[in-house]
Amino acid sequence: MPLRLENCGSLGGDTEMVPTLKLLAERHPDVDFVLIGRNSGEHRADVGLPDNVVNPWTSWAPEVRRRINERGLNYQNLTIEDHLKLRDLLDAVTGDTIADLDGIVMWLGQHGTTNSPLLSIKDRSKLTKPYDWANLYGSYLLRGINRWRDADPIAREEVLLNADARNYVKYRDGKWPWRHPVLAQYNQWNNVKHERGGDPNHEAFKRFATDEDLKVAENMGWIEHGNVWTAKSRSIYARLEVSSLVPGTPFGDTVKFSDDFNRPYNFGVVVNETRRQVNPAKARVNVLKKWVLPLDPDFVYGHWSADSIGVLGRRIDPIPIAEYPRLLHRVRATITLPASGSGWATAKPTRRPASPAIFENVRSEITRGQRPARATPSGVSGSSQKSR
């Protein structure tokens, strides 16, 4: 995850974590915020973060790279055997630090159902084969959280944040169910499996499955042959989509209101291609060609494949994300297009629409009938707090 705005992807989606980290670190100066999620590795002072932010990846990244090269793991499409070597390597570097934390906040990005080799649900004699990126970037966090929660799975629970409307919790690597909801952009329940590995812990299961105060009892289940717990994950609307727009944060400071409509251009568009293999009637390339280009826009910027640029007959270049607000202030009108294959601007599964008024109930929804959750800091991909 990039810590500098200029290094954030122009497709968007990288800008939420650093602002949240910065605001919370300033709000809680007596707490150390440890960036356990993989990031670009800069020292806090070089990216404008407060003194109570600690980034172990300044030293972890070269050490992980050295060990990967030593073990011959620097290639694509790792074998299951080499995935296991990578798993052990990452845990050796990061595990003790994660286990020693007081609290953990994790941003949910793209992830797999298994992010390191796990026993298959259908055949427990076989291991799953994850994507390389899932093992490199996410698996060690999930194992570290398991180890951290093992000490007290009731009192210890990571806070999950999901600012991407396309994502939801689907990983089986998480050992323990969640008492509290995921803070997200929508309201939803979804089924989750919890891989127990060699630790069935029947007593803990009984506690989760029977204690009404834990708010997961009615949703608990057990796959006997697989030593896997089943439960439900709840997501609630928490306005996370505005986290990158807060004034005083890197991207938020680029967003300015202007009521001066004496602008050099009438109409311009910043739009990315998104998915290509969809129903042609809903493909963004065809929507752009049929509905937008005939309006003769003054500019079109975005990420497009060479094939689609050929269909459109127009050159389209990407621009840095920090340039979006300045560019759009130069036009009187713009437009947002549905993502390819979707009726939304970003591809979203069907979910119950969220109303802003729901935000007013977030605190009571989280804490009703339960011990109130501690105020916990946030960071990049996975982050945590450690009291000074």
C-alpha positions in Angstrom: 0.0 0.0 0.0 1.5 3.4 -1.0 2.0 5.9 1.8 2.4 8.8 -0.6 -0.5 10.2 -2.5 1.4 10.5 -5.7 2.1 6.8 -5.7 -1.6 5.8 -5.3 -3.1 4.0 -8.2 -5.0 6.2 -10.6 -7.8 3.6 -10.6 -8.6 4.8 -7.0 -9.0 2.7 -3.9 -5.6 3.5 -2.3 -6.4 6.8 -0.7 -8.5 5.9 2.3 -6.1 4.2 4.7 -3.4 6.9 5.2 -5.9 9.6 6.0 -7.6 7.4 8.6 -4.3 6.5 10.1 -3.1 10.1 10.3 -6.4 11.4 11.9 -6.5 8.7 14.5 -2.8 9.0 15.3 -3.3 12.7 15.9 -6.4 12.0 18.0 -4.6 9.5 20.2 -1.0 10.8 20.7 -0.5 8.4 23.7 -0.8 5.4 21.4 1.8 3.9 19.1 0.3 2.9 15.7 2.3 0.0 14.2 1.8 -0.5 10.4 1.8 -4.3 10.2 0.2 -4.3 6.7 2.6 -4.3 3.8 3.2 -0.8 2.5 5.7 1.2 0.5 8.1 1.3 3.5 8.8 5.0 4.0 9.7 6.4 7.4 6.8 8.3 9.0 8.6 11.7 8.8 9.1 11.3 5.1 5.3 11.0 4.4 4.0 13.4 7.0 2.8 11.0 9.6 2.9 11.7 13.3 5.7 10.6 15.6 3.5 7.9 17.2 3.4 6.0 13.9 5.8 3.1 13.6 6.5 1.4 10.3 8.3 -1.9 10.7 8.3 -2.5 7.0 11.2 -0.1 6.6 13.3 -3.0 7.9 10.9 -5.9 7.2 10.7 -5.4 3.4 14.5 -5.9 2.7 14.6 -8.8 5.1 11.6 -10.5 3.5 13.1 -9.9 0.1 16.5 -11.4 1.2 14.9 -14.5 2.5 12.7 -15.0 -0.5 15.7 -14.8 -2.8 17.7 -17.1 -0.6 15.0 -19.8 -0.7 14.4 -19.5 -4.4 10.8 -18.2 -4.0 11.1 -15.3 -6.3 9.0 -16.6 -9.2 5.4 -16.6 -10.2 2.8 -19.3 -9.6 4.4 -20.9 -6.6 4.0 -24.6 -5.9 2.1 -25.5 -2.7 5.4 -26.6 -1.2 6.9 -23.2 -1.8 3.7 -21.5 -0.6 4.4 -23.2 2.7 8.0 -22.0 2.8 6.7 -18.5 2.1 4.2 -18.8 4.9 6.8 -19.8 7.4 9.2 -17.1 6.2 6.6 -14.3 6.6 5.6 -15.5 10.0 9.2 -15.6 11.2 9.6 -11.9 10.3 6.2 -10.5 11.4 4.6 -13.0 13.9 6.1 -11.9 17.2 5.4 -8.2 16.6 1.7 -8.9 15.8 1.3 -11.2 18.8 2.6 -8.4 21.1 0.0 -5.8 20.1 -2.8 -4.4 22.2 -5.4 -4.0 19.4 -5.7 -4.5 15.7 -7.6 -2.7 12.9 -7.5 -4.2 9.5 -8.7 -2.7 6.2 -10.4 -5.4 4.0 -9.1 -5.3 0.5 -9.2 -8.0 -2.2 -8.5 -11.4 -0.7 -9.0 -15.1 -1.4 -11.1 -17.7 0.3 -7.8 -19.2 1.3 -4.7 -17.0 1.4 -2.2 -19.6 2.3 -2.4 -23.4 1.9 -5.3 -24.8 4.1 -6.8 -28.2 4.2 -9.5 -28.6 1.6 -13.1 -28.6 2.8 -13.9 -31.4 0.4 -10.8 -33.6 0.9 -8.9 -33.0 4.1 -5.9 -35.0 2.7 -5.3 -32.1 0.3 -4.1 -28.5 0.6 -5.5 -25.6 -1.3 -3.3 -23.5 -3.6 -3.7 -19.8 -3.0 -2.7 -16.9 -5.3 0.8 -15.7 -4.9 -0.4 -12.2 -4.0 -2.8 -13.5 -1.4 0.1 -15.3 0.5 2.5 -12.4 0.1 0.2 -9.6 1.2 -2.6 -11.0 3.3 -1.9 -14.4 4.8 0.6 -13.4 7.4 -1.8 -10.8 8.8 -4.6 -13.4 9.2 -2.3 -15.9 10.9 -0.9 -13.2 13.1 -4.4 -12.2 14.1 -5.2 -15.9 14.9 -2.2 -16.1 17.1 -3.1 -12.8 18.8 -6.7 -13.8 19.4 -5.7 -17.3 20.7 -4.7 -15.6 24.0 -8.3 -14.5 24.6 -10.7 -14.9 21.7 -13.5 -13.2 23.5 -11.7 -10.0 24.7 -9.5 -9.7 21.7 -11.1 -9.0 18.3 -9.8 -7.2 15.4 -11.7 -4.2 14.0 -12.6 -4.7 10.3 -13.0 -1.8 8.0 -14.2 -2.1 4.4 -14.3 1.0 2.3 -14.7 -0.9 -1.0 -18.3 -1.7 -1.9 -17.1 -4.7 -4.0 -15.5 -6.5 -1.1 -16.9 -8.6 1.8 -15.4 -11.0 4.3 -14.8 -14.4 2.6 -11.5 -15.7 3.9 -11.4 -19.1 5.7 -8.0 -18.3 7.3 -9.7 -16.5 10.2 -9.8 -18.9 13.1 -12.3 -17.0 15.3 -15.8 -15.6 14.7 -16.5 -11.9 15.1 -18.8 -10.5 17.7 -18.8 -7.0 16.1 -19.8 -6.0 12.6 -17.6 -5.0 9.8 -17.7 -1.2 9.3 -18.5 -0.8 5.6 -20.5 1.0 2.9 -23.5 -1.3 3.0 -25.7 -3.5 5.3 -25.3 -7.2 4.7 -24.9 -10.6 6.3 -22.8 -13.3 4.6 -21.7 -16.8 5.5 -18.1 -17.4 6.7 -16.1 -20.5 7.4 -13.4 -20.5 10.1 -10.6 -23.0 9.6 -9.6 -24.5 12.9 -6.6 -26.5 11.7 -5.3 -28.6 14.6 -7.3 -26.7 17.3 -11.0 -27.8 17.3 -11.4 -26.3 20.9 -14.8 -27.7 21.6 -15.2 -25.6 24.8 -14.6 -22.4 22.9 -17.1 -23.5 20.3 -19.7 -24.1 22.9 -19.1 -20.7 24.4 -19.5 -18.9 21.0 -22.5 -21.1 20.1 -24.5 -20.7 23.4 -23.6 -17.4 25.0 -26.3 -15.0 23.8 -24.2 -12.0 24.9 -21.6 -12.7 22.2 -24.2 -12.0 19.5 -23.0 -14.9 17.3 -24.7 -17.9 19.0 -27.7 -18.2 16.6 -25.3 -18.2 13.6 -22.7 -20.8 14.7 -22.3 -24.1 13.0 -19.7 -26.9 12.6 -18.5 -29.0 9.7 -17.6 -32.1 11.6 -15.5 -33.9 9.0 -13.5 -30.7 8.3 -12.9 -29.3 11.7 -14.3 -26.0 10.4 -16.6 -23.6 12.3 -19.3 -21.8 10.3 -20.8 -18.4 11.3 -22.1 -15.2 9.7 -20.3 -11.9 9.2 -22.3 -8.8 9.5 -21.5 -5.5 7.6 -23.1 -2.2 8.6 -23.0 1.2 6.9 -20.4 3.5 8.5 -19.7 6.2 5.9 -16.2 4.9 5.1 -16.5 6.2 1.6 -15.8 9.7 2.8 -12.6 8.7 4.7 -10.3 9.9 1.9 -12.1 13.2 1.5 -11.6 14.6 5.0 -9.9 18.0 5.0 -6.4 18.0 6.4 -5.6 14.6 4.7 -3.6 14.1 1.6 -6.3 13.5 -0.9 -8.9 15.5 1.0 -6.8 18.7 0.6 -6.9 18.4 -3.2 -10.7 18.6 -3.2 -12.0 22.2 -3.3 -15.4 23.7 -4.0 -15.5 26.2 -6.7 -18.6 28.1 -7.8 -16.8 29.8 -10.7 -18.3 28.2 -13.8 -16.4 30.4 -16.2 -14.3 27.4 -17.1 -12.3 26.6 -20.2 -14.1 23.3 -21.1 -17.8 22.4 -21.4 -17.6 18.7 -20.9 -14.8 16.2 -19.8 -14.6 12.7 -18.5 -12.3 10.6 -16.3 -13.3 7.0 -16.8 -11.5 3.6 -16.6 -12.2 0.6 -18.6 -13.0 -2.0 -15.8 -14.0 -5.4 -16.9 -13.9 -6.4 -20.6 -15.5 -9.9 -20.8 -19.1 -8.9 -20.1 -22.4 -8.5 -22.0 -21.5 -6.1 -24.9 -24.6 -4.1 -24.2 -23.2 -3.4 -20.7 -19.5 -3.1 -21.6 -18.2 0.3 -20.6 -16.3 0.6 -23.9 -19.6 0.4 -25.8 -21.4 2.8 -23.4 -18.6 5.3 -23.9 -18.7 4.9 -27.7 -22.4 5.1 -28.0 -23.4 7.7 -25.4 -20.4 9.8 -24.5 -18.1 10.3 -27.5 -20.9 11.6 -29.7 -21.1 14.5 -27.2 -17.6 15.5 -28.3 -16.0 15.7 -24.8 -13.1 18.2 -24.5 -11.0 15.4 -22.8 -11.2 11.8 -21.8 -8.7 10.3 -19.4 -8.4 6.9 -17.9 -6.9 3.4 -18.1 -7.9 1.6 -21.3 -6.5 -1.4 -23.1 -5.1 -1.1 -26.6 -8.0 -3.1 -28.1 -10.6 -0.8 -26.6 -8.8 2.3 -27.6 -8.9 0.8 -31.2 -12.6 0.4 -30.9 -13.1 3.9 -29.6 -10.8 5.4 -32.2 -9.5 7.9 -29.7 -6.3 8.1 -27.6 -7.0 7.9 -23.8 -4.2 8.4 -21.3 -4.3 7.9 -17.5 -3.7 10.7 -15.1 -2.4 10.7 -11.5 -5.2 10.5 -8.9 -4.2 13.8 -7.3 -4.9 15.5 -10.6 -8.6 14.5 -10.7 -10.1 17.4 -8.7 -8.0 20.1 -10.5 -8.9 18.7 -13.9 -12.6 18.5 -13.1 -12.6 22.1 -12.0 -11.8 23.0 -15.6 -15.1 21.7 -17.0 -18.7 22.7 -16.5 -20.0 19.2 -16.7 -18.8 15.6 -16.3 -20.5 12.1 -16.1 -20.1 8.9 -14.1 -20.6 5.7 -16.1 -21.7 2.3 -14.9 -18.9 -0.3 -14.5 -18.8 -2.9 -17.2 -21.5 -5.5 -16.7 -23.0 -3.5 -13.8 -25.6 -0.8 -13.2 -23.3 0.9 -10.7 -20.3 3.2 -11.1 -18.3 0.4 -9.5 -19.1 -3.2 -9.8 -21.1 -4.2 -6.7 -23.0 -7.4 -5.9 -26.7 -6.9 -5.1 -26.9 -5.6 -1.5 -29.5 -3.8 0.6 -29.0 -0.1 -0.1 -27.5 1.9 2.8 -29.0 5.1 4.0 -26.9 7.8 5.6 -29.3 7.9 8.6 -28.1 4.4 9.5 -24.8 5.9 10.6 -26.5 7.4 13.6 -27.2 3.9 15.0 -23.7 2.5 14.4 -22.6 2.9 18.0 -25.7 1.3 19.5 -25.7 -1.5 16.9 -22.1 -2.4 17.8 -22.3 -2.2 21.6 -25.9 -3.1 22.5 -25.8 -6.0 24.9 -22.0 -6.3 24.7 -18.9 -4.9 26.2 -18.3 -1.6 24.3 -15.4 -2.0 21.8 -12.2 -0.2 22.7 -11.4 2.8 20.6 -8.8 1.4 18.2 -6.6 3.1 15.7 -6.4 2.3 12.0 -3.7 2.1 9.4 -2.7 0.7 6.0 -4.1 -2.7 5.2 -3.5 -4.0 8.7 -2.5 -1.8 11.6 -2.6 -1.9 15.3 -2.2 0.0 18.5 0.4 -0.5 21.2 0.1 1.6 24.3 3.2 3.6 25.3 
